[in-house]
Amino acid sequence: MRLKAIGFIQSCYKEKFGIPRQPGLVTAASATLQLLPEFSQAAAFKGLEQFSHLWLIFQFHANPDNAWSNTVRPPRLGGNQRLGVFATRSTFRPNPLGLSVARLEKIEISGQLTCLHLSAVDLLDGTPVFDIKPYLPYADSIPTAQAGFAEEKPAVWEVSFTAEARWQCAQKSLQLGTDLELLICQILQQDPRPSYRSQVVDTRIYAMKLYDFDLRWHYKASFIEVIGLVDLVVASN
């Protein structure tokens, strides 16, 4: 079987580092799914507006070719224990396919093109999407299901901002038309570091690309401090 992308994600996440490890953890994260012209017919989306959430089948397109392993180290186990890849949600799979649920904010049809506006996403910018399916609460939510080593939600960190970072955040929020402070807090609460870094005294300054800037932060004894938003330099031809 040969898969064909029906559209591509445009997301606030510009690199893999920092993306939440599960969908729904960062509700302030927004994205759009721009459908390719041949899949944009309005008839194909008739009735979809009645659903609040969607399943997206996509490709981990930033993985190196053939990068998979029989065993992986789940972050929820501190990165110290190996489990079989099929017992985890690792991106490094025999076939680099992912399944993610997202909130459908609205469907925009403009001429011959269709765009889905999404939130609470965990998808990298440029992600190819192969299929869309409506989320059915009565079938897709199983309250009595067991979740092995990931039974409970991970603990979250407290996040603070330096005065300069808060000012930069307010300016960027106006520019981008989004609540950046909420987005940043929700992302950093999940502690994006590799698991092994949480077990040492961590004096590093971390950075991740969001929208058109680098978000920079470091770790204090019991909280995360955002220290700046640095505009990315766009190379000119």
C-alpha positions as CSV (number, residue, x, y, z in Angstrom):
1,M,0.0,0.0,0.0
2,R,1.3,3.5,-0.9
3,L,0.1,6.4,1.3
4,K,-0.6,9.8,-0.1
5,A,-0.7,12.9,2.0
6,I,-4.0,14.7,1.9
7,G,-2.6,17.9,3.5
8,F,0.1,19.4,5.7
9,I,0.1,20.9,9.2
10,Q,1.1,24.5,9.8
11,S,2.0,24.6,13.5
12,C,3.6,26.9,16.2
13,Y,6.1,24.1,16.8
14,K,9.1,24.6,14.4
15,E,11.3,21.8,15.8
16,K,10.8,18.5,17.5
17,F,12.4,19.5,20.9
18,G,9.7,21.0,23.2
19,I,6.7,19.5,21.5
20,P,4.4,17.9,24.2
21,R,4.8,14.1,24.4
22,Q,1.0,13.6,24.1
23,P,-1.9,15.6,22.5
24,G,-4.2,17.6,24.7
25,L,-1.6,18.6,27.3
26,V,-1.0,22.0,25.7
27,T,-4.5,23.3,24.9
28,A,-3.2,26.7,23.8
29,A,-1.2,25.2,20.9
30,S,-2.8,26.0,17.6
31,A,-2.3,24.7,14.1
32,T,-4.0,24.5,10.7
33,L,-4.3,21.6,8.4
34,Q,-4.2,22.8,4.8
35,L,-5.8,20.3,2.5
36,L,-4.3,19.7,-0.9
37,P,-6.5,20.9,-3.8
38,E,-7.6,17.4,-4.8
39,F,-8.9,16.7,-1.3
40,S,-10.4,20.1,-0.6
41,Q,-13.9,19.5,-2.1
42,A,-16.5,20.9,0.4
43,A,-18.6,17.7,0.1
44,A,-15.8,15.6,1.7
45,F,-16.2,17.6,4.9
46,K,-20.0,17.8,5.1
47,G,-21.0,17.0,8.7
48,L,-17.5,17.3,10.1
49,E,-18.5,20.5,11.8
50,Q,-20.7,18.5,14.2
51,F,-17.6,17.0,15.9
52,S,-15.5,18.7,18.5
53,H,-12.4,16.5,18.0
54,L,-10.6,14.7,15.2
55,W,-8.2,11.8,14.9
56,L,-5.3,12.6,12.6
57,I,-3.1,9.8,11.0
58,F,0.2,11.4,10.1
59,Q,3.9,10.8,9.4
60,F,6.8,11.4,11.7
61,H,8.5,13.2,8.8
62,A,11.5,14.5,10.8
63,N,12.8,11.1,11.7
64,P,15.9,9.9,10.0
65,D,15.2,7.2,7.4
66,N,14.9,3.6,8.8
67,A,15.4,5.0,12.4
68,W,13.6,2.5,14.5
69,S,14.5,0.1,17.3
70,N,13.0,-3.0,19.0
71,T,13.3,-1.3,22.4
72,V,13.2,2.4,23.5
73,R,13.5,4.3,26.8
74,P,10.1,5.9,27.7
75,P,10.5,9.4,29.3
76,R,7.8,8.5,31.8
77,L,10.2,5.9,33.2
78,G,13.0,8.4,33.5
79,G,14.7,7.2,30.4
80,N,16.4,4.5,32.5
81,Q,14.3,1.4,31.5
82,R,13.9,-0.2,28.1
83,L,10.5,-1.4,26.8
84,G,9.4,-2.8,23.5
85,V,8.7,-0.1,21.0
86,F,5.1,-1.4,20.6
87,A,4.5,-0.9,24.3
88,T,5.3,2.9,23.9
89,R,4.4,5.8,21.7
90,S,7.9,6.4,20.6
91,T,8.3,8.2,17.2
92,F,10.9,5.7,16.1
93,R,8.7,2.9,14.7
94,P,9.1,0.4,11.8
95,N,6.6,2.6,9.9
96,P,6.9,6.3,11.0
97,L,3.1,6.7,11.5
98,G,1.5,8.6,14.2
99,L,-2.1,9.0,15.6
100,S,-3.1,12.2,17.3
101,V,-6.3,13.7,18.5
102,A,-6.9,17.4,18.1
103,R,-9.7,19.9,18.8
104,L,-11.5,21.1,15.7
105,E,-12.0,24.9,16.1
106,K,-13.5,25.6,12.6
107,I,-13.5,24.6,9.0
108,E,-12.5,27.3,6.5
109,I,-13.4,26.8,2.9
110,S,-12.1,29.5,0.6
111,G,-12.6,29.0,-3.1
112,Q,-11.3,25.5,-4.0
113,L,-9.2,25.1,-0.8
114,T,-10.2,23.8,2.6
115,C,-8.3,24.5,5.9
116,L,-9.1,23.0,9.3
117,H,-8.2,25.1,12.3
118,L,-7.1,23.0,15.2
119,S,-6.0,23.3,18.8
120,A,-4.4,21.2,21.6
121,V,-2.0,19.8,19.0
122,D,1.3,18.0,19.4
123,L,2.3,18.2,15.7
124,L,5.5,19.6,14.1
125,D,5.2,22.2,11.5
126,G,5.1,20.6,8.0
127,T,3.7,17.3,9.2
128,P,2.1,15.3,6.4
129,V,-1.4,14.1,7.2
130,F,-2.8,10.9,5.6
131,D,-6.3,10.7,7.0
132,I,-8.9,12.4,9.2
133,K,-11.5,10.6,11.3
134,P,-14.1,12.1,13.8
135,Y,-13.5,11.4,17.5
136,L,-16.4,9.4,18.9
137,P,-16.6,9.8,22.7
138,Y,-18.8,6.7,23.3
139,A,-16.3,4.4,21.5
140,D,-13.0,6.2,21.8
141,S,-13.1,7.0,25.5
142,I,-12.8,4.0,27.7
143,P,-12.9,5.0,31.4
144,T,-12.0,1.6,32.7
145,A,-8.9,1.2,30.4
146,Q,-5.5,0.4,32.0
147,A,-2.4,2.4,31.0
148,G,0.5,0.4,32.4
149,F,3.4,2.6,33.3
150,A,1.5,5.8,32.3
151,E,-1.5,5.5,34.5
152,E,-1.4,9.1,35.8
153,K,-0.7,12.4,34.3
154,P,2.9,13.6,34.7
155,A,3.7,16.1,37.4
156,V,3.9,19.7,36.2
157,W,6.4,22.4,37.0
158,E,5.7,26.0,38.1
159,V,6.7,28.5,35.4
160,S,7.8,32.1,36.0
161,F,9.0,34.9,33.7
162,T,11.7,37.5,34.1
163,A,10.3,41.1,33.7
164,E,12.0,41.3,30.3
165,A,10.6,38.0,29.1
166,R,7.1,38.9,30.2
167,W,7.3,42.2,28.3
168,Q,8.6,40.4,25.2
169,C,5.8,37.8,25.5
170,A,3.2,40.6,25.6
171,Q,4.6,42.2,22.5
172,K,4.7,38.9,20.6
173,S,1.2,38.1,21.7
174,L,-0.1,41.2,20.1
175,Q,1.9,40.6,17.0
176,L,0.8,36.9,16.6
177,G,-2.7,37.3,17.9
178,T,-2.4,34.6,20.5
179,D,-1.9,34.2,24.2
180,L,1.8,33.3,24.2
181,E,2.2,33.4,28.0
182,L,-0.4,30.6,28.4
183,L,1.1,28.6,25.5
184,I,4.6,28.9,27.0
185,C,3.5,28.0,30.5
186,Q,1.6,24.9,29.2
187,I,4.6,23.7,27.2
188,L,7.2,24.2,29.9
189,Q,5.0,22.8,32.7
190,Q,5.6,19.4,31.0
191,D,9.4,19.7,31.3
192,P,10.6,19.2,27.7
193,R,14.1,18.1,28.8
194,P,15.5,14.6,28.1
195,S,14.5,12.6,31.2
196,Y,18.1,12.0,32.3
197,R,18.6,15.8,32.7
198,S,16.0,15.9,35.4
199,Q,18.2,13.8,37.6
200,V,21.1,16.2,37.8
201,V,21.7,19.8,38.9
202,D,20.8,21.4,35.6
203,T,22.5,24.8,34.9
204,R,21.9,24.8,31.2
205,I,20.0,27.4,29.3
206,Y,17.5,25.7,27.0
207,A,15.9,26.9,23.8
208,M,13.2,25.8,21.4
209,K,11.7,27.4,18.3
210,L,8.2,28.6,18.5
211,Y,6.6,30.6,15.7
212,D,9.3,33.0,14.6
213,F,11.4,33.2,17.8
214,D,13.6,31.1,20.1
215,L,12.1,30.6,23.6
216,R,14.8,30.4,26.2
217,W,14.5,29.2,29.8
218,H,16.5,27.7,32.7
219,Y,15.8,25.6,35.8
220,K,15.7,26.9,39.4
221,A,15.5,24.7,42.5
222,S,11.7,24.2,42.2
223,F,10.5,26.1,39.1
224,I,11.3,27.0,35.5
225,E,12.2,30.6,34.6
226,V,11.6,32.0,31.1
227,I,14.5,34.4,30.4
228,G,13.8,35.6,26.9
229,L,12.2,35.4,23.5
230,V,14.8,35.9,20.8
231,D,13.7,36.6,17.2
232,L,15.0,34.1,14.7
233,V,17.2,35.6,11.9
234,V,15.8,34.7,8.5
235,A,18.5,34.1,6.0
236,S,18.1,36.1,2.8
237,N,18.9,34.7,-0.7
